[in-house]
Amino acid sequence: MDKIWAEMHAAACAACRPRKISAHVEAGSVAAAVLSSSGKIYTGVCVDTACSLGICAERNALFNMLTCGENCVERVLAITADGKTAAPCGACRELLVQLMPDSYKNVLIMLDYDSGKIATLGELTPDWWI
């Protein structure tokens, strides 16, 4: 495992703090870290709402990156509350593809941190719908 993945994992673990916000909102049961092309790591957590207007941790991390003025992603790592790695859902993959339509296939996705299993977004999403 290289140093960057370890840093991303540590950042995601630090952000993963499951909590109940209200009777209708929970947050932090999934946390994500994305590595931008500048080398900065951005984090985000999932926000689950009763009305389904929540957000996945990966998209939250990507929006954090976009808010800070960056738009190119090199790596994505997400963990669940039990510390297991999770692959991005279809909506998160779609956002990554739309952010980087010409280079999304090269984005590295951590599938299993414990074993070091990595895939490219191109392997997970070989054909974009547009």
C-alpha positions in Angstrom: 0.0 0.0 0.0 1.5 3.3 -0.9 1.6 6.4 1.3 -1.1 8.3 -0.5 -3.7 5.5 0.0 -2.8 5.4 3.7 -3.2 9.1 4.0 -6.6 9.0 2.3 -7.7 6.1 4.5 -6.7 8.0 7.6 -8.6 11.1 6.4 -11.7 9.1 5.7 -11.5 7.3 9.0 -11.2 10.6 10.8 -14.3 11.9 9.1 -16.4 8.8 9.7 -18.4 9.6 12.8 -21.9 8.2 12.5 -24.4 10.5 14.3 -28.0 11.3 14.4 -28.6 15.0 13.5 -32.4 15.0 14.0 -35.3 12.7 13.8 -35.0 12.9 10.0 -31.3 13.2 9.3 -28.3 11.0 10.0 -24.7 11.7 8.9 -21.3 10.1 8.8 -21.9 6.4 8.5 -19.9 6.5 5.3 -16.9 8.7 4.7 -14.8 9.3 1.6 -11.6 10.8 0.6 -10.7 12.0 -2.9 -7.2 12.9 -4.1 -7.2 15.9 -6.5 -4.6 16.3 -9.2 -2.9 18.9 -7.1 -2.3 16.2 -4.5 -4.7 17.6 -1.9 -7.1 15.2 -0.1 -10.7 16.3 0.3 -13.2 14.4 2.6 -16.9 14.2 2.8 -19.5 12.1 4.7 -22.8 10.7 3.7 -25.9 12.6 4.8 -29.1 10.4 4.9 -32.4 12.1 5.1 -36.0 10.8 5.5 -37.0 12.6 2.3 -34.1 11.1 0.2 -32.4 14.5 -0.3 -29.2 13.3 1.2 -25.8 12.9 -0.4 -23.2 10.1 -0.7 -19.9 10.6 1.0 -18.0 10.5 -2.3 -20.1 13.2 -3.9 -19.8 15.3 -0.7 -16.0 15.0 -0.9 -16.1 15.9 -4.7 -18.3 18.9 -4.0 -15.8 19.9 -1.2 -13.0 19.7 -3.9 -15.1 21.7 -6.4 -15.9 24.3 -3.7 -12.1 24.8 -3.2 -11.6 25.4 -6.9 -10.3 22.1 -8.1 -11.9 19.8 -10.6 -9.6 16.8 -11.4 -9.6 13.6 -9.4 -7.0 11.0 -9.3 -8.1 8.6 -6.5 -11.3 7.8 -4.5 -11.6 5.9 -1.3 -14.7 5.4 0.8 -15.2 3.5 4.1 -18.3 2.4 6.0 -18.8 2.8 9.8 -17.3 -0.7 10.3 -14.1 0.3 8.6 -14.7 -1.7 5.4 -14.0 -0.1 2.0 -16.9 0.6 -0.3 -17.0 1.2 -4.1 -18.8 4.4 -5.3 -22.4 3.9 -6.2 -23.7 4.6 -9.7 -24.6 8.3 -9.0 -21.1 8.9 -7.7 -19.5 7.2 -10.7 -21.7 9.3 -13.0 -20.6 12.5 -11.4 -16.9 11.5 -11.8 -17.5 10.6 -15.4 -19.2 14.0 -16.1 -16.5 15.9 -14.2 -13.8 14.3 -16.3 -15.3 12.8 -19.5 -12.0 12.5 -21.3 -10.0 11.0 -18.5 -12.4 9.4 -16.0 -11.3 5.9 -17.0 -7.9 6.6 -15.2 -9.3 7.5 -11.8 -8.2 4.9 -9.3 -10.8 3.4 -6.9 -9.9 1.6 -3.7 -12.1 -1.5 -3.6 -10.6 -3.3 -0.6 -8.1 -1.4 1.6 -7.1 -4.4 3.6 -6.0 -6.4 0.5 -5.0 -3.4 -1.5 -7.4 -4.2 -4.3 -7.7 -1.2 -6.7 -9.7 -0.8 -9.9 -9.9 2.1 -12.4 -13.2 3.9 -12.9 -12.9 2.7 -16.5 -13.1 -0.9 -15.3 -16.1 -0.1 -13.1 -17.8 2.1 -15.7 -16.5 1.0 -19.1 -19.2 2.7 -21.2 -20.6 6.0 -20.4 -24.2 6.6 -21.5 -23.6 9.7 -23.6 
